[in-house]
Amino acid sequence: MAAGWTGGKRSKGPVGQVIDRIKKMEPSMEGSQGSCAAPGTQESSMQEDSGSFSFMPSDPWASGEKSGRPLGERRFLLWHLWLPLALLTGLLILFETTDLDLRLSDPFFDFERGLFFWRDTWWAKRLLHSGGKIFVGVIWLCLLFLWIYQFIRGNSTKLRSWRTSLVFLMISMALGPITVAGIKLLVNRPYPEHIKRYGGPLEYNKLFERPPPTGKHYKGFPAGHASAGYGLVGLYLVLRETRPRLAAWGLIFGLGLGSLFGFAQHVRGMHYFSHNLWSAAICWFEALFLYLVFFRGRLQTIRAQNPPGS
């Protein structure tokens, strides 16, 4: 017989004993599997094996607390919003409460001859001013061409993966200069070459002081040409999400190009140094706002081959 009676109870046969042993082994097997694979690893490996990927936007703040605002988000806002805001606020207060703008313009002005001695040099006027406009315009047109081309070559996964990044760059490059141009129409501030200190007819006034009485509208604030270069700071935000190792170079390129354009206009007597700071602030914070509200986690539509942080 497969089973007998022992002490009034039915004893289990060989089959029942084997089943009991298997049931006892299952919890230990599950624990060993859990220790070998971290949470989420099995799911990701299954996606890789099947060749599938998620279209859900990645979360740049993935690391951090499970409740409240994640630690990664707080760090991002600290380094990208609050510290830049504090630094720029401090610098702008410094310029507004001192004559630092004049001190930084004086070295480029010849007080004996009454002119900015680099005003009409080929490198400042033609190369960096006129040529700079063409350079930035060509970059924007190239981005537009790539965006259109990826629709034509719809089978190119590599091109489609940059579709959203191209849109973000085109918008951020245009948004800063457009805002600066709009402020120029509203704020009447003369160029340095228009004040009496540098041979012009007007008194010098700081930004938050009453503008000088004049029947002419001057468009000296903010720095328009510098904003064309600073508009490329959005490249940093794209690379930070798609190619983190190159992100710093994107920031250097955008800030460096804007500063170079701003320097060319500064030495020509076309802008004060603080005007360039204002343009940098406008371009940076507008690109950051655009990124946080509309593009965070979406700058590379297809991320299977190049996940953030790789």
Phi, psi and omega per residue, in radians:
M1 nan 2.599 -3.096
A2 -1.332 -0.408 -3.090
A3 -2.573 2.630 3.121
G4 -2.252 -3.024 -3.118
W5 -2.008 2.303 3.141
T6 -2.312 2.012 3.128
G7 1.081 0.624 3.119
G8 1.448 -0.052 3.129
K9 -2.013 2.623 -3.134
R10 -1.382 2.136 3.124
S11 -1.443 2.526 -3.109
K12 -1.386 2.451 3.094
G13 -1.393 -3.039 -3.127
P14 -1.040 -0.664 -3.132
V15 -1.153 -0.770 3.133
G16 -1.114 -0.662 3.119
Q17 -1.131 -0.686 3.107
V18 -1.105 -0.739 3.132
I19 -1.086 -0.733 3.118
D20 -1.073 -0.723 3.136
R21 -1.117 -0.681 3.130
I22 -1.128 -0.732 3.132
K23 -1.100 -0.652 3.122
K24 -1.205 -0.506 -3.108
M25 -1.394 -0.426 -3.057
E26 -1.046 -0.809 3.124
P27 -1.021 -0.719 -3.126
S28 -1.180 -0.603 3.105
M29 -1.153 -0.711 3.125
E30 -1.139 -0.689 3.123
G31 -1.124 -0.691 3.130
S32 -1.180 -0.590 3.097
Q33 -1.184 -0.709 -3.134
G34 -1.138 -0.589 -3.131
S35 -1.308 -0.437 -3.117
C36 -1.447 -0.459 -3.082
A37 -2.171 2.197 3.103
A38 -1.268 2.731 3.121
P39 -0.979 2.296 3.107
G40 1.631 -0.258 -3.094
T41 -1.231 -0.757 -3.128
Q42 -1.085 -0.701 -3.124
E43 -1.118 -0.758 -3.124
S44 -1.167 -0.668 3.138
S45 -1.159 -0.640 3.092
M46 -1.115 -0.668 3.130
Q47 -1.169 -0.660 -3.136
E48 -1.178 -0.712 -3.113
D49 -1.138 -0.641 -3.099
S50 -1.477 -0.144 3.128
G51 1.364 0.203 -3.115
S52 -1.657 2.860 3.090
F53 -2.608 2.844 -3.073
S54 -1.664 2.391 3.062
F55 -1.561 -0.036 3.108
M56 -1.178 2.443 -3.118
P57 -1.110 2.445 3.088
S58 -1.233 2.686 -3.109
D59 -1.842 1.891 3.135
P60 -1.092 -0.290 -3.106
W61 -1.800 0.555 -3.012
A62 -1.030 -0.659 -3.135
S63 -1.495 2.407 3.092
G64 2.501 -2.783 -3.060
E65 -1.322 2.660 3.124
K66 -1.474 -0.363 3.134
S67 -2.089 2.560 -3.108
G68 1.337 -2.840 -3.142
R69 -1.346 2.221 -3.093
P70 -1.054 2.668 -3.139
L71 -1.080 -0.695 3.138
G72 -1.076 -0.648 3.135
E73 -1.197 -0.703 3.131
R74 -1.108 -0.704 3.113
R75 -1.150 -0.724 3.131
F76 -1.066 -0.835 -3.132
L77 -1.145 -0.601 3.119
L78 -1.094 -0.836 -3.052
W79 -1.425 -0.457 -3.033
H80 -1.859 -0.322 -3.130
L81 -2.067 -1.079 -2.967
W82 -1.250 -0.764 3.125
L83 -1.181 -0.803 3.048
P84 -1.047 -0.671 3.138
L85 -1.131 -0.744 3.120
A86 -1.144 -0.736 -3.133
L87 -1.127 -0.830 -3.122
L88 -1.173 -0.653 3.100
T89 -1.091 -0.768 3.110
G90 -1.084 -0.741 3.141
L91 -1.166 -0.731 -3.116
L92 -1.186 -0.617 3.050
I93 -1.136 -0.696 3.106
L94 -1.047 -0.797 3.136
F95 -1.173 -0.590 -3.086
E96 -1.325 -0.450 -3.073
T97 -1.787 -0.022 3.117
T98 -2.296 3.124 3.065
D99 -1.779 0.578 -3.084
L100 -1.079 -0.618 3.111
D101 -1.019 -0.745 3.131
L102 -1.202 -0.703 -3.137
R103 -1.113 -0.554 3.129
L104 -1.424 -0.316 3.089
S105 -1.600 -0.483 -3.090
D106 -0.975 -0.734 -3.089
P107 -1.062 -0.333 -3.092
F108 -1.793 0.155 -3.142
F109 -2.023 2.289 3.102
D110 -1.587 1.785 -3.070
F111 -1.218 -0.395 3.109
E112 -1.331 -0.743 -3.127
R113 -1.573 -0.294 3.090
G114 1.286 0.743 3.126
L115 -2.743 2.792 3.004
F116 -1.408 1.998 -2.925
F117 -1.241 -0.226 3.061
W118 -1.856 0.278 -3.031
R119 -1.099 -0.722 -3.054
D120 -1.966 0.360 3.096
T121 -1.202 2.619 -3.056
W122 -1.129 -0.632 -3.076
W123 -1.273 -0.584 -3.136
A124 -1.447 -0.709 -3.044
K125 -1.517 -0.827 -3.048
R126 -1.588 -0.850 -3.058
L127 -1.231 -0.987 -3.022
L128 -1.491 -0.554 -3.126
H129 -1.500 -1.135 -3.128
S130 -1.193 -0.824 -3.141
G131 -1.155 -0.576 3.123
G132 -1.109 -0.697 3.085
K133 -1.055 -0.770 -3.138
I134 -1.137 -0.715 -3.109
F135 -1.063 -0.853 3.140
V136 -1.159 -0.674 3.100
G137 -1.081 -0.687 3.120
V138 -1.146 -0.703 3.108
I139 -1.054 -0.782 -3.120
W140 -1.122 -0.728 3.125
L141 -1.151 -0.610 3.090
C142 -1.136 -0.710 3.092
L143 -1.096 -0.729 3.117
L144 -1.111 -0.730 3.123
F145 -1.073 -0.787 3.136
L146 -1.112 -0.652 3.131
W147 -1.135 -0.735 3.110
I148 -1.226 -0.690 -3.066
Y149 -1.134 -0.580 -3.118
Q150 -1.216 -0.345 3.014
F151 -1.330 -0.622 3.118
I152 -1.183 -0.785 3.091
R153 -1.671 1.126 -3.057
G154 -1.109 -0.327 -3.129
N155 -1.500 0.016 -3.131
S156 -1.566 1.820 -3.129
T157 -1.125 -0.638 -3.100
K158 -1.116 -0.723 3.120
L159 -1.207 -0.757 -3.126
R160 -1.115 -0.477 -3.126
S161 -1.178 -0.355 -3.127
W162 -1.800 0.170 -3.052
R163 -1.009 -0.892 -3.094
T164 -1.217 -0.613 3.105
S165 -1.092 -0.688 3.119
L166 -1.120 -0.725 3.111
V167 -1.097 -0.783 3.135
F168 -1.057 -0.788 -3.123
L169 -1.126 -0.733 3.137
M170 -1.118 -0.719 -3.139
I171 -1.206 -0.808 -3.096
S172 -1.158 -0.600 3.102
M173 -1.158 -0.581 -3.104
A174 -1.530 -0.556 -3.001
L175 -1.122 -0.804 -3.125
G176 -1.075 -0.963 3.110
P177 -1.033 -0.618 3.109
I178 -1.148 -0.727 3.102
T179 -1.104 -0.776 3.122
V180 -1.065 -0.755 3.124
A181 -1.090 -0.665 3.104
G182 -1.156 -0.686 3.105
I183 -1.135 -0.641 3.113
K184 -1.028 -0.608 -3.135
L185 -1.281 -0.415 -3.090
L186 -1.661 -0.564 -3.055
V187 -1.817 2.214 -3.133
N188 -1.737 1.672 3.133
R189 -2.285 2.255 -3.120
P190 -1.320 2.837 3.025
Y191 -1.361 2.809 3.091
P192 -0.955 -0.641 -3.108
E193 -1.177 -0.164 -3.116
H194 -1.654 -0.085 -3.123
I195 -1.639 2.768 -3.051
K196 -1.073 -0.578 -3.132
R197 -1.003 -0.552 -3.094
Y198 -1.999 0.491 3.022
G199 1.578 0.120 -3.135
G200 -1.657 -3.104 -3.071
P201 -1.656 -0.110 -2.969
L202 -1.887 2.689 3.040
E203 -1.351 2.666 3.118
Y204 -1.409 2.296 3.083
N205 -2.345 2.449 3.087
K206 -1.355 2.995 -2.970
L207 -1.046 -0.763 -3.052
F208 -1.653 0.213 3.014
E209 -1.644 2.855 3.133
R210 -1.111 2.285 -3.124
P211 -1.136 2.679 -3.126
P212 -1.145 2.512 3.123
P213 -1.170 2.101 3.136
T214 -2.766 2.578 3.119
G215 -1.517 0.043 -3.098
K216 -1.938 2.494 3.095
H217 -1.654 2.043 3.122
Y218 -1.705 2.540 -3.115
K219 -2.008 0.888 -3.070
G220 -1.546 -0.039 -3.120
F221 -2.453 2.395 -0.173
P222 -1.350 -2.886 -3.123
A223 -1.471 1.899 -3.075
G224 -1.255 -0.755 -3.083
H225 -1.175 -0.683 3.111
A226 -1.103 -0.604 -3.130
S227 -1.119 -0.466 3.094
A228 -1.115 -0.641 3.091
G229 -1.375 -0.761 -3.137
Y230 -1.128 -0.362 3.104
G231 -1.068 -0.306 -3.129
L232 -1.502 0.087 3.092
V233 -1.143 -0.331 3.073
G234 -1.064 -0.372 3.100
L235 -1.056 -0.583 3.103
Y236 -1.071 -0.776 -3.103
L237 -1.169 -0.598 3.076
V238 -1.162 -0.863 -3.096
L239 -1.205 -0.537 3.116
R240 -1.074 -0.559 -3.108
E241 -1.619 -0.478 -3.044
T242 -1.909 -0.630 3.122
R243 -2.401 1.309 -3.005
P244 -0.962 -0.565 -3.107
R245 -1.194 -0.359 -3.131
L246 -1.779 -0.001 -3.034
A247 -1.053 -0.739 -3.118
A248 -1.058 -0.636 3.124
W249 -1.195 -0.582 3.054
G250 -1.112 -0.700 3.107
L251 -1.180 -0.752 3.128
I252 -1.079 -0.706 -3.123
F253 -1.128 -0.832 -3.122
G254 -1.142 -0.860 3.137
L255 -1.183 -0.655 -3.137
G256 -1.168 -0.752 -3.133
L257 -1.163 -0.751 3.099
G258 -1.100 -0.714 3.122
S259 -1.163 -0.641 3.107
L260 -1.140 -0.783 3.079
F261 -1.106 -0.726 3.132
G262 -1.128 -0.672 3.117
F263 -1.106 -0.713 -3.136
A264 -1.059 -0.715 3.119
Q265 -1.327 -0.538 3.123
H266 -1.122 -0.822 -3.092
V267 -1.273 -0.289 3.103
R268 -1.530 -0.065 -3.128
G269 1.389 0.398 -3.097
M270 -1.703 -0.317 3.121
H271 -2.667 2.655 2.968
Y272 -1.458 2.829 -3.121
F273 -1.083 -0.673 -3.116
S274 -1.142 -0.474 3.095
H275 -1.101 -0.626 3.092
N276 -1.192 -0.652 3.097
L277 -1.094 -0.741 3.107
W278 -1.066 -0.737 3.127
S279 -1.138 -0.705 3.094
A280 -1.078 -0.745 3.141
A281 -1.120 -0.750 -3.134
I282 -1.082 -0.825 -3.102
C283 -1.161 -0.719 -3.108
W284 -1.157 -0.881 -3.051
F285 -1.256 -0.514 3.051
E286 -1.224 -0.724 3.089
A287 -1.117 -0.694 3.126
L288 -1.140 -0.758 3.112
F289 -1.092 -0.781 3.126
L290 -1.041 -0.725 -3.129
Y291 -1.163 -0.858 -3.063
L292 -1.159 -0.645 -3.043
V293 -1.478 -0.695 -2.974
F294 -2.042 -0.457 -2.938
F295 -2.135 -0.014 -3.097
R296 -1.058 2.170 3.137
G297 1.376 0.065 -3.073
R298 -2.129 0.169 -3.010
L299 -1.339 -0.158 2.958
Q300 -2.377 1.836 -3.005
T301 -1.042 -0.737 -3.108
I302 -1.946 2.029 -2.980
R303 -2.088 0.273 -3.040
A304 -1.164 -0.675 -3.079
Q305 -1.562 -0.456 -3.076
N306 -2.312 1.292 3.135
P307 -1.218 2.642 3.121
P308 -1.018 2.401 3.117
G309 1.614 -0.041 -3.134
S310 -1.347 nan nan
